[in-house]
Amino acid sequence: MTRTNPPRQDRSSSSTGTPTREEVQRAIREGGRALVDLAERLGPQLKEGRLTTSQIRNIYGMVKQMEIRGFDANEFVLLKPKLAYAAARANVPGADTLKEVLTCAIDEVGTDATKFARFVDFFEAILAYHQAAGGR
Amino acid sequence: MDRHNPVILAALLHDIGKFGERTAEPLPVWAEPFHHEARYTHEPYSAVFVEEQLGRWPLDMTTVRRLVLKHHAPSLPDELLVSLADRLSAYERAEAEGDREGARGRAETALRTVFSRLLGVSADGARYHELADLSLDRRALFPRPDAVGSVESYRALWERFTSEVARVPLGDLRTLLAVLRRFTWVIPSDTRRDLIPDISLYHHLKTTAAIAACLVREELGEFDVRTLHDGLTNRWKKAPLTPREEELLHRPLCALVKGDISGTQDFLYLLTSRGAARGLRGRSFYLQLLTETIAEWILRQFQLHPTNVLFVGGGHFYLLLPYRAAAEHLDGIQQRIARVLWKIHKGDLSLLVASVPVAAIDFLEEEAGGNAFAAKWGDVSRRVNEEKQRKWQDLGQEGMRRELFISRQRGMTAEDTCQVCHNAGALEIQDDVRKCQHCRGFEELGRLLRDPTHLVLFTVPEAEPPEQADWRDALRAFGTEAWLIHEGDVLPRRPPGATEARVYTLDATDFLDEDTCRRFRWGDLPVSYDFRWLADATPRKHDEHGQEVIAEFADLAEASQGVKWLGVLRMDVDGLGDVFKNGLGAQATISRMSTLSESLRLFFEAWVPRLCREYNRFQQGKKDALYLIYAGGDDLFVVGAWSVLPELAERIRDDFRELVGGDHVTLSAGIAIEHPKFPLYQLAANARHALDDQAKEFQRSNGRAKDAVSFLQTAMGWEEFARIAGWKDALLQMLNPQGEEPALPRAFLMRLMEIHALYAGNRARWRRAQRLREITHEQMEELIHYDKWQWRLVYHLSRFAERHEQHRETIDRLLREIVQQDGFIARLRVLARWAELLTREG
C-alpha cells in the first residue's frame, strides 16, 4: 500500500466554516491528520448547532452495527435516506450539517471497505469532539 | 635507590610554594638569598616550606630543599630528574619560552573544574571551585560560575594546612599525601592569565612524584637525563632534535598498569534470597578492599609510594610503575594474583592485569609535541579486555591443566552446598540456613560496616591462604590485615610480623586530630593516617530480640509507597572512555586525567551515598528505604523501595549535572522493579538491561543520544522524565486530594493505559509499514500521531472532567500536553502505571 502524503498545515489555520466537499473526501480518503482536524472542527459546530449526543448516537449505533455485521455497500448507502429523515426530525442546524458531511462521506466510501473503516473512525471522532465541546 | 629517595619527596613538594606564595606573606629574611638560586618566585616558598615544616624529617632534607628550589633551574642530575618529572606531569610552557613571569601565583584565580574543559565548553559556561579544604559540604564540592580566590582565603587555608602538616608522623609520605589531598585539591597549579587553571595542585604534585619515582628506579645515566631534558625543551620550541634526544623521548620510562576485577556481577548478585541482603554489602566492600589491597601489594613489590596509584575504584586500578622493573616482575605478580584468587574463589573472581609502556613523549600535550596521555589510558584498557579472552592463563600450563581440565567432584547434593551462594566449602548452619565460610564472612563484614569510624589496615607478611579461606585470608595473602573500628571498640592487637599500619578515618576529612593520632598507636609500629569514603547507605531494622540488624529486601519493599515492591537502580556515566580519550583531547596530560578521575570518584563514592542516606530514616523511627550496594568509579548500584528510586535517580542526575556544569558529560540510569520475591540476580539483570540496552540506546529526535533513564521498561531523556514526574505528582494530587475534595477514581489511570495501548498498536503498524517502505518517515510520524487514540483520549478525558468538575482544569491541561505535537503520548503508559503502582494497596 502506498499512501500519498497529506500537505502539512497548521491546525489553527484551518477553516472554521462548514466543511467543504473536498475536505470531507480527503478525510475519508487519507484519514490521519485530515480526518482528525476535520472532526475536531466539526465537534463544536455540531454542538453550536444544538445537535445532541443522543441524536448523533442514534445514527452512530446503526453504523457500528453495520461494522459488526461486516461492510455491505448496498446496506451502507441506505444510511443516506436515514440521515435525511433523522435531520428533518431533529430540526436543528447541527443535524443538517452532520447530514451533509456524512452524506458526502458515504459517497466517498462507495464500495471501498478500507474507506468504510475510516468512515467509522471519522464518525467516532466527531462524537468525541462533540462531547469534548460540551455536547450533551 | 629506595622509596625514601629525596627526589620523590622533592617532586611531591616542588610546587607547594605556589600555595604559600598566594598568601602574600613575605619570605623570611633568612630565605631571601633563595631568590638568587631560583627562577620564579614560588620555588623559594617551596624551599621555606621544606625547611620550616619538614626540617625534622629523618631524610636528607637539605637535598630536598635544594631540589625544590632548583626545579626550574636544574643543573645537577637529581635536580634534572625533579624538573623532568614536573614537565612530564604538566608541561610548563613558560620555561621553554623563557618567560620570567611564568607560573606566577595570583590568589584570585580559582580552579576551573576539569569538566569545563571537556568537549569544548565555552568560557562562559565554565565553573570554578571555591577555595576550601576537601569536605562533603556542598559549597566545597560543587563548582560555581562565580567562585574566586583571595589572599585571605589562601591565608586561612595555609594556616590550617601547616598546622596539620606539623602532625604528620616524621618521614611519613602517605600521611603527607593525604594532608595535601585535603588542602590542595582545589588550588590551581598554574594561574597565568593566558592559561586555563584547571589542573589541581594536588594532582600535579602527586603525579609528579609518581613519575619521579619511576625515573629514579629507571636509573638513567646523567648524560641521558640531560639529553632527555634538552629534548623536551627542543620539542616544545619545535627545534630540531638530535637522534639521541629523539631516541630518549621515545624510550619507555614507565609502565601504565591496569588491574580489573572480573566476575563481580555473578559474585554480587548470583545469590539466593536466603540471607543475601546481609552478605551483599560485605561482598561489595570486599571487592573494593581486594582491589585496593592488590594495588598496594603491587606497589610494595616495587617499593613505591601511594603516589603511584593513579586511580583505584569501580573494581579496577591504574598504577604507574617503573618500566624496566615492571617488565621484569609483572608476570610473576600476575601469576601470584591468579593462583591466590583461584585458590580462594575457585574461578568466581579473577583480577586481570595488563600494562603498556609509556615514554616521555606520551606524557606531553599535543601542543607540546607529545601524544597526550589519554591514548595510553585507552590502550591499557583494551589490553585488559584482551586478557579477558585468556583468563587464567596466568595459572600457567600445569596450573590450568590441573585446575581447569581435570574433572573434580564438588558438592553434589543440596546438603553439600551453601544455601546462599550454592558453592561448597566449610558449611555451618546459621539462623537455620546452611552457609559456607565466604557467606558467613561477608555477613560478618556487612555487620562490621554499620557505623564504623575507622578502617585499620596492617601490612603483614603474605600468608598462603588455607583451603577453606574467607575474605580475611584473601587480604592476608596480599599482605594486609583489615579491621573496622567503631566508637568505643578496643583496638585490635598488632598482628605478628606487622611492618606498618594505615588508619583511615571514614567519611570525614578531619583525619589527623589529636584523638586519632593518640588512640591509633601500636608501640613502635609506623602508623600512617588518611581518610576515605565508605560509600555506605545500609538499611537497618530491629529483629525480634530488639537487636539492630541489616534489613532484608522484603523490609525495603515494605518501605515503598503504594505497592510493596523492590527495585534496583543502576547508573553510570555515558561514554566514559570517550570522555577520557576524546574529552580532554590534545590536553590530556596525566595531571588532568588524575584530576578528572578523582572528581568522578568523589562524586560517586562520597556524594551519592550521602544522597542515599537521606532516604534511610530508621533513626527517626521510620523505615529505611535504600541499600547502596556499590558506588564508585563512575557507576552505582542501589537496591531499595521501588517508589524511592526514580526520585533518587533524578537527584543524582541533577547533582551530577551541577558538578560538570552542563550536558557535555552525562549520566544514564536503568530502574527495574518487581515483587520482593523476584530473584535479585534477575532484578539486577533487568536493571542492567534497562540501563545498557534501553537508556544507553535512547536517541532524541534531534539525534542526541543517551543522557536518559529507563523506568517501567521505557527509555526517555531526563528532560522528559522530569515532565512525567511532574504529571505523576499532579495525578496523585487528584487521586488523593487534600481535604474535602472528591478523589478522581483510579479508573482514570486504566483509561490512560488503554489509550496508550491503542497508540502503541497503531505505532507498531505504521512503523512496520515504514520499514517495508510503504510510507515515508514523515507520513509515518503523522499517521502515528493523528489516529484513534487522539479522539478517544479527548472523549474519555472530557467525560472525566465533566464528572469531576473540581479537577477539570488539571485534566484539560493534561489533555493538551499529551495531544500536542511534542506531547508525551508515547510515555503515557509510564505515567499511568507509575501513578497506579503508587496508589495500589499492598
Boltz contact constraints between the chains, C-beta under 6 A:
constraints:
  - contact:
      token1: [A, 1]
      token2: [B, 774]
      max_distance: 6.0
  - contact:
      token1: [A, 2]
      token2: [B, 774]
      max_distance: 6.0
  - contact:
      token1: [A, 3]
      token2: [B, 775]
      max_distance: 6.0
  - contact:
      token1: [A, 3]
      token2: [B, 779]
      max_distance: 6.0
  - contact:
      token1: [A, 5]
      token2: [B, 779]
      max_distance: 6.0
  - contact:
      token1: [A, 32]
      token2: [B, 782]
      max_distance: 6.0
  - contact:
      token1: [A, 32]
      token2: [B, 783]
      max_distance: 6.0
  - contact:
      token1: [A, 32]
      token2: [B, 786]
      max_distance: 6.0
  - contact:
      token1: [A, 33]
      token2: [B, 782]
      max_distance: 6.0
  - contact:
      token1: [A, 33]
      token2: [B, 786]
      max_distance: 6.0
  - contact:
      token1: [A, 36]
      token2: [B, 786]
      max_distance: 6.0
  - contact:
      token1: [A, 36]
      token2: [B, 790]
      max_distance: 6.0
  - contact:
      token1: [A, 125]
      token2: [B, 791]
      max_distance: 6.0
  - contact:
      token1: [A, 128]
      token2: [B, 791]
      max_distance: 6.0
  - contact:
      token1: [A, 128]
      token2: [B, 794]
      max_distance: 6.0
  - contact:
      token1: [A, 128]
      token2: [B, 795]
      max_distance: 6.0
  - contact:
      token1: [A, 131]
      token2: [B, 795]
      max_distance: 6.0
  - contact:
      token1: [A, 131]
      token2: [B, 798]
      max_distance: 6.0
  - contact:
      token1: [A, 132]
      token2: [B, 794]
      max_distance: 6.0
  - contact:
      token1: [A, 132]
      token2: [B, 798]
      max_distance: 6.0
